[in-house]
Amino acid sequence: MNIMSIEDATLMTTEQVKCMVAGKGTKISTVTFIKADGSLRTINGLFRPSSHIVGSERGQMQGEAMAARGQIPVYELSTKRWKSFYANKVVEIK
């Protein structure tokens, strides 16, 4: 297992992150990013689950607000919950 420390972390550009997220589609991804408190976090999840979830108007507004702040939603498989991270704080996407 390769464990990365915060000192070794090199951030991806926002453009690189957006391209990787778009390219992953419905495939499981592993994202490592820097949390607001400065620690590293890794999430295994999906950017677009394959189910055909129909979002409400409130959910669509929330998604637009998140995008405006630079946040990217990800469905974490272990907790079965939606999480998010900032595109400018990503270290790695696999």
Z-matrix of the N, CA and C atoms (Angstrom, degrees):
N
C 1 1.452
C 2 1.525 1 108.76
N 3 1.312 2 116.14 1 132.68
C 4 1.452 3 122.18 2 -179.95
C 5 1.523 4 109.14 3 -96.03
N 6 1.334 5 116.75 4 110.33
C 7 1.456 6 120.72 5 -179.06
C 8 1.519 7 108.65 6 -102.42
N 9 1.327 8 115.88 7 124.96
C 10 1.451 9 121.98 8 -176.94
C 11 1.528 10 108.56 9 -102.54
N 12 1.332 11 116.12 10 137.00
C 13 1.456 12 119.69 11 175.41
C 14 1.518 13 108.97 12 -95.42
N 15 1.310 14 116.46 13 161.68
C 16 1.457 15 121.69 14 -179.28
C 17 1.531 16 110.66 15 -62.24
N 18 1.315 17 117.19 16 -29.98
C 19 1.463 18 121.10 17 179.06
C 20 1.526 19 111.50 18 -68.87
N 21 1.336 20 117.57 19 -29.27
C 22 1.464 21 122.55 20 -178.99
C 23 1.526 22 112.73 21 -87.65
N 24 1.316 23 117.15 22 -6.48
C 25 1.457 24 121.41 23 -173.15
C 26 1.527 25 112.00 24 -72.78
N 27 1.337 26 115.46 25 128.15
C 28 1.459 27 122.73 26 172.76
C 29 1.521 28 106.43 27 -116.18
N 30 1.316 29 116.04 28 124.95
C 31 1.456 30 119.87 29 -175.69
C 32 1.516 31 112.17 30 -77.78
N 33 1.336 32 115.02 31 143.75
C 34 1.461 33 121.63 32 172.11
C 35 1.529 34 107.28 33 -79.44
N 36 1.328 35 116.87 34 157.51
C 37 1.457 36 119.48 35 175.02
C 38 1.530 37 108.65 36 -76.56
N 39 1.322 38 116.50 37 157.95
C 40 1.460 39 120.84 38 178.01
C 41 1.524 40 110.60 39 -58.82
N 42 1.326 41 116.63 40 -38.88
C 43 1.469 42 121.08 41 179.51
C 44 1.532 43 110.92 42 -64.66
N 45 1.334 44 117.56 43 -42.10
C 46 1.460 45 121.02 44 177.55
C 47 1.529 46 110.64 45 -61.05
N 48 1.330 47 115.79 46 -43.08
C 49 1.466 48 120.76 47 -179.52
C 50 1.523 49 110.19 48 -62.19
N 51 1.331 50 117.33 49 -48.21
C 52 1.463 51 120.61 50 -178.87
C 53 1.527 52 111.84 51 -61.47
N 54 1.332 53 117.31 52 -38.95
C 55 1.470 54 120.87 53 177.64
C 56 1.531 55 111.16 54 -65.64
N 57 1.332 56 116.76 55 -42.77
C 58 1.473 57 120.32 56 179.62
C 59 1.522 58 110.90 57 -64.66
N 60 1.336 59 117.19 58 -43.23
C 61 1.462 60 121.34 59 179.94
C 62 1.533 61 109.73 60 -62.15
N 63 1.323 62 117.00 61 -45.77
C 64 1.467 63 120.87 62 179.60
C 65 1.524 64 110.88 63 -62.58
N 66 1.326 65 117.12 64 -38.06
C 67 1.456 66 121.62 65 -178.94
C 68 1.516 67 114.10 66 -72.31
N 69 1.321 68 117.75 67 -24.31
C 70 1.468 69 121.34 68 -178.87
C 71 1.522 70 112.45 69 -74.30
N 72 1.321 71 116.99 70 -31.87
C 73 1.461 72 119.63 71 179.61
C 74 1.513 73 112.17 72 55.37
N 75 1.339 74 117.05 73 -120.62
C 76 1.469 75 121.78 74 -178.03
C 77 1.530 76 112.64 75 -99.75
N 78 1.329 77 117.48 76 13.98
C 79 1.467 78 121.05 77 179.22
C 80 1.525 79 110.40 78 -83.10
N 81 1.323 80 116.19 79 149.05
C 82 1.471 81 121.65 80 177.10
C 83 1.522 82 108.75 81 -66.71
N 84 1.317 83 115.51 82 136.02
C 85 1.455 84 122.00 83 -177.90
C 86 1.520 85 110.25 84 -129.73
N 87 1.321 86 115.22 85 155.59
C 88 1.450 87 121.83 86 173.76
C 89 1.522 88 107.08 87 -118.44
N 90 1.327 89 116.25 88 122.74
C 91 1.457 90 121.73 89 -177.71
C 92 1.520 91 108.97 90 -118.38
N 93 1.324 92 116.15 91 129.47
C 94 1.461 93 121.86 92 173.81
C 95 1.517 94 107.13 93 -113.78
N 96 1.323 95 115.80 94 127.96
C 97 1.461 96 120.66 95 -177.34
C 98 1.519 97 110.31 96 -144.72
N 99 1.325 98 115.31 97 167.98
C 100 1.454 99 121.56 98 178.78
C 101 1.525 100 108.31 99 -95.46
N 102 1.330 101 115.69 100 123.81
C 103 1.460 102 121.29 101 179.95
C 104 1.530 103 110.02 102 -75.68
N 105 1.318 104 115.61 103 169.90
C 106 1.463 105 121.50 104 -179.72
C 107 1.529 106 112.07 105 -59.89
N 108 1.343 107 117.04 106 -29.81
C 109 1.464 108 119.72 107 179.91
C 110 1.529 109 112.69 108 -84.13
N 111 1.353 110 117.11 109 1.03
C 112 1.460 111 121.55 110 176.97
C 113 1.516 112 114.84 111 94.27
N 114 1.326 113 118.05 112 -5.06
C 115 1.461 114 120.22 113 179.80
C 116 1.534 115 109.88 114 -87.94
N 117 1.341 116 115.14 115 160.36
C 118 1.465 117 120.96 116 177.48
C 119 1.520 118 110.15 117 -85.89
N 120 1.314 119 116.31 118 144.72
C 121 1.461 120 121.81 119 176.08
C 122 1.513 121 108.51 120 -137.02
N 123 1.316 122 116.28 121 142.41
C 124 1.459 123 122.11 122 176.62
C 125 1.526 124 108.70 123 -121.67
N 126 1.331 125 115.09 124 131.81
C 127 1.460 126 122.00 125 178.81
C 128 1.523 127 108.59 126 -123.68
N 129 1.336 128 115.96 127 134.96
C 130 1.463 129 122.08 128 170.79
C 131 1.519 130 106.24 129 -103.79
N 132 1.324 131 116.19 130 123.35
C 133 1.444 132 117.39 131 -177.95
C 134 1.511 133 113.58 132 -172.60
N 135 1.317 134 114.31 133 -164.67
C 136 1.458 135 122.72 134 -176.72
C 137 1.528 136 109.44 135 -123.98
N 138 1.325 137 115.59 136 138.12
C 139 1.457 138 119.48 137 175.81
C 140 1.523 139 110.42 138 -82.15
N 141 1.333 140 115.77 139 -33.13
C 142 1.469 141 121.16 140 177.93
C 143 1.523 142 107.79 141 -137.92
N 144 1.321 143 117.67 142 95.83
C 145 1.467 144 118.73 143 177.07
C 146 1.519 145 110.28 144 -58.51
N 147 1.308 146 116.48 145 149.96
C 148 1.464 147 121.11 146 -175.09
C 149 1.522 148 113.24 147 -75.66
N 150 1.334 149 117.38 148 -11.16
C 151 1.472 150 118.42 149 178.69
C 152 1.527 151 109.29 150 -70.69
N 153 1.296 152 115.57 151 154.74
C 154 1.462 153 120.99 152 -177.85
C 155 1.523 154 109.60 153 -94.81
N 156 1.315 155 116.13 154 70.08
C 157 1.451 156 121.76 155 -179.56
C 158 1.525 157 108.59 156 -76.75
N 159 1.312 158 116.11 157 128.21
C 160 1.453 159 120.56 158 177.28
C 161 1.518 160 106.94 159 -97.44
N 162 1.313 161 116.32 160 115.89
C 163 1.454 162 120.64 161 -177.20
C 164 1.518 163 112.31 162 -81.31
N 165 1.311 164 114.82 163 152.16
C 166 1.460 165 120.32 164 176.66
C 167 1.534 166 108.63 165 -81.80
N 168 1.309 167 116.17 166 170.87
C 169 1.462 168 120.59 167 177.58
C 170 1.521 169 110.07 168 -62.42
N 171 1.331 170 116.61 169 -38.50
C 172 1.466 171 120.88 170 178.66
C 173 1.539 172 110.82 171 -62.69
N 174 1.333 173 115.89 172 -42.40
C 175 1.456 174 120.46 173 179.06
C 176 1.519 175 112.13 174 -64.97
N 177 1.332 176 116.41 175 -38.60
C 178 1.466 177 120.15 176 178.00
C 179 1.524 178 110.68 177 -66.16
N 180 1.337 179 117.42 178 -39.56
C 181 1.463 180 121.02 179 178.05
C 182 1.526 181 110.45 180 -64.97
N 183 1.320 182 116.18 181 -39.61
C 184 1.463 183 120.98 182 178.76
C 185 1.533 184 109.92 183 -64.09
N 186 1.324 185 117.08 184 -41.92
C 187 1.458 186 121.41 185 178.60
C 188 1.520 187 111.94 186 -62.83
N 189 1.312 188 116.64 187 -40.43
C 190 1.467 189 120.71 188 177.91
C 191 1.521 190 111.37 189 -66.38
N 192 1.338 191 116.70 190 -39.53
C 193 1.462 192 120.80 191 178.44
C 194 1.530 193 111.05 192 -65.53
N 195 1.332 194 116.05 193 -39.56
C 196 1.469 195 120.19 194 177.72
C 197 1.526 196 110.38 195 -63.54
N 198 1.323 197 117.02 196 -44.60
C 199 1.466 198 121.09 197 179.70
C 200 1.525 199 110.76 198 -61.55
N 201 1.325 200 116.57 199 -38.93
C 202 1.465 201 120.49 200 179.23
C 203 1.530 202 111.43 201 -64.54
N 204 1.339 203 117.15 202 -30.11
C 205 1.472 204 121.37 203 178.11
C 206 1.529 205 112.14 204 -85.63
N 207 1.334 206 117.31 205 -5.06
C 208 1.462 207 120.51 206 -178.75
C 209 1.522 208 113.72 207 86.77
N 210 1.327 209 117.38 208 16.48
C 211 1.457 210 121.22 209 179.08
C 212 1.523 211 110.34 210 -90.60
N 213 1.343 212 114.86 211 146.95
C 214 1.459 213 121.45 212 177.55
C 215 1.525 214 107.81 213 -121.90
N 216 1.343 215 117.40 214 123.39
C 217 1.460 216 119.92 215 179.39
C 218 1.527 217 111.36 216 -79.55
N 219 1.329 218 115.70 217 146.66
C 220 1.460 219 121.99 218 176.29
C 221 1.528 220 107.34 219 -143.73
N 222 1.348 221 116.41 220 136.46
C 223 1.455 222 121.34 221 178.38
C 224 1.521 223 107.85 222 -88.36
N 225 1.336 224 116.56 223 108.45
C 226 1.463 225 121.56 224 -177.87
C 227 1.520 226 109.83 225 -76.93
N 228 1.328 227 116.43 226 122.84
C 229 1.460 228 121.69 227 -174.93
C 230 1.523 229 113.01 228 -68.61
N 231 1.327 230 118.31 229 -38.54
C 232 1.464 231 120.28 230 -175.14
C 233 1.525 232 112.83 231 -68.28
N 234 1.322 233 117.51 232 -34.85
C 235 1.469 234 120.62 233 -178.97
C 236 1.526 235 112.61 234 -101.30
N 237 1.338 236 115.93 235 -10.33
C 238 1.465 237 122.30 236 -176.80
C 239 1.531 238 110.84 237 55.32
N 240 1.343 239 114.67 238 44.69
C 241 1.466 240 121.36 239 -179.79
C 242 1.522 241 109.36 240 -138.15
N 243 1.329 242 114.36 241 154.66
C 244 1.453 243 120.08 242 173.99
C 245 1.517 244 109.51 243 -79.42
N 246 1.322 245 116.47 244 134.98
C 247 1.466 246 124.21 245 174.67
C 248 1.524 247 106.05 246 -126.84
N 249 1.311 248 116.60 247 175.02
C 250 1.459 249 119.21 248 175.62
C 251 1.518 250 109.70 249 -148.80
N 252 1.321 251 114.95 250 161.44
C 253 1.458 252 121.95 251 177.10
C 254 1.519 253 107.74 252 -144.83
N 255 1.313 254 115.90 253 160.10
C 256 1.462 255 120.85 254 178.23
C 257 1.519 256 109.62 255 -86.67
N 258 1.325 257 116.13 256 133.54
C 259 1.462 258 121.74 257 -177.02
C 260 1.520 259 112.22 258 -60.64
N 261 1.317 260 117.84 259 -28.95
C 262 1.471 261 120.63 260 -178.05
C 263 1.529 262 113.20 261 -86.97
N 264 1.341 263 117.06 262 8.65
C 265 1.471 264 121.15 263 179.64
C 266 1.531 265 112.37 264 -120.29
N 267 1.329 266 117.09 265 14.29
C 268 1.462 267 121.20 266 -175.80
C 269 1.529 268 111.03 267 -86.16
N 270 1.323 269 114.64 268 132.48
C 271 1.456 270 122.38 269 178.28
C 272 1.534 271 109.77 270 -95.04
N 273 1.344 272 115.98 271 -41.88
C 274 1.462 273 119.39 272 -174.05
C 275 1.523 274 110.79 273 -157.31
N 276 1.321 275 115.89 274 143.33
C 277 1.468 276 122.31 275 170.35
C 278 1.527 277 107.00 276 -129.98
N 279 1.335 278 115.17 277 125.86
C 280 1.477 279 120.65 278 177.83
C 281 1.504 280 109.38 279 -118.59
